[in-house]
């Protein structure tokens, strides 16, 4: 049995995924299996726990800053795992990835400017644009028989005529699971350079890549004048509640500007627990992560087979990366409210509704699969019963 198959005891906790008030507010019920938020049901690598325990046992929490050690650990990790050479002096630390995106939008554009996204996309992108008083510009991904790709003709139209100053790229893409290839990224960069667009690439899922894909960071390209990269150990190691975010900005002028702004707001350092947990993750967590990715890909394979043989009413968009899957329920021909009733009330599953990610895709739902396979099997069997009772 894999370490990821283990069901942990019911701890006293207030995890958002299963908080009764949260479930009631979002899904209208509390007795649901939660698969709606992008975190893990797996224990972090033991090396991270050991490091946290070391600090707790010490019992002293005096001022302690080690940003350079964190940035060096991240740089070495990316060199080894992605053959990506990063200058550790060009990182900036922020409290979280969304904080970094919000700050970059404010620094690199003006109120009223356009910020482009590719729907369906991570729903908090919309909020971070709106709350910055910028205009959301959408260039929807093309969905050809369940395979998503960028619409470069539409992108150029939006870049040219919608006053776009920034594009938020999601790579790997949440929720559809695409890992953009070098050809796609080069074509995107060429367009961005033509129209003087800054690409902010959210690469927080970059370590969860399945066997048929290769991750390509935006920072691996020679054109660096418009590019900012964001990352965090949160998704990779299940550190969502104890992780900071990191911005990598190759352009030295922009780097200086952003670093000054973040420093002026005193947002550029983490606490000791986060700092040493991050260093432990990136220096000692590779074996754990390799096992995790294998486990997750086996879970994806099980879902593919189950949907193909027992649940043809649902279509799976096969992910190339991330531990989110994007489920297509259009064959059921249900309204938004009917689909939610089926999934939430009949199957008793908390899945993220498609409307969070794209206002035009109510017949899709996102599911988090970073949980023991037995939980996934239980969920799909519930879904099968609910759908077959409906039909």
C-alpha positions, 0 to 999 in steps of 0.5 A: 500500500502506498503512503498516499493510500493511508486515511488519516484519523479525523483530526480536530481541524478547521480545514476549509474543504470540509468546514460545515459553514463553508459547505452549506454556503457554497453547496447548500449541504454539509454532508458532502465529500469535498473535492472542490478546493485545490489542496491535499489530503496527504501528509507533507514529506516527513522532512518538512514535518521534522523541520517544523518540529525542530523549530517548535521544540526549540521554543524560541521565535526570535527574528530570523530571516533567510530569504537568500537560502530560500531563493537558492533552494528554489533555484537549485530545485528548478535547475535539477527538476526542470533544467531551468537556470534561474538567478537567485538574486532575481526572486522577490518573496510575497505572502502568496501567489495571488498577493504577487499577482495583485501587486504586479497588476497595480505596478505594471498597469493603470486603472481601467487598463485591460488584463487578459485571461483565458477562460475557463481559468482559475476563478480568483484571477477575475477577483484580483483583476476587478479589485484592482479596478482593471478591465477583464478581457477574455480570450477563451481557450478552444475546446476541440473534442476535449483538448484545449488550445490557445486561440491565437487569432482571438488573442491578437485581436484582444491584444490589439483592440482591447487596451490590454497591458497584462496577460495572466497565463496559467501554466499548467492551466487550472482547471483544464490541465494543459501544460503549454508546449514550447511552440505555443509559448513562443507564439504567445511571447511573440504576440505579447512582444509585438503589442507590448504586453506583460505576461504574468505566468502563474506556474504554481502547479509546475511540479505536478506534470504527468508522463506525457508532458514536459513543463516549459517555464516562461522564464526559459525563453530568451525574451525576458523583457515583459515576463514575470513568473510566480510560484510557491511550494504550496501545491507541490508539497501540500503546504497551502496554509504555511507557504509563501509565494515567489516572483521571478522577474528577469527584467532587472528594471522591473525587478527593482521596481517590484522589489522596492514596492514590496519592501516598502509595504513590508511584504518581503519576508516570511516567518521562520516556520514557512522559511525552513519548511520551504527550504526542507521541501526543495532540498529534501522533498524530491523522492516524496514528490516523485511518488506523489506524481506517480500516484496521481497519474494512476488515479487519473488512469483509473478515472479515465477507465471508469468514465470510459466503461461505466460512466459515458455520460461524463467526459474527462478532459485528460490532464497533462498536469495539476491535480485538478480534473475538468469534467464535462456533463453536457451529455446530460443536457441539464440546466445549471441548477439541475446539474448542481442538484444532481451532484450536490444533493443526489451524489453528495459531492462538493465539486467546484462549479464550472461557472466559477471558471467561465460564465459560459460553461455551467455544464462543467465542474472541477474536481480535486484528486489529491486524495486517496484513490478509495475516496475517488472511487467512492465519489465516482460510484456515487456519481454513477448511481445518481446519474443512472437514477436520473436517466 
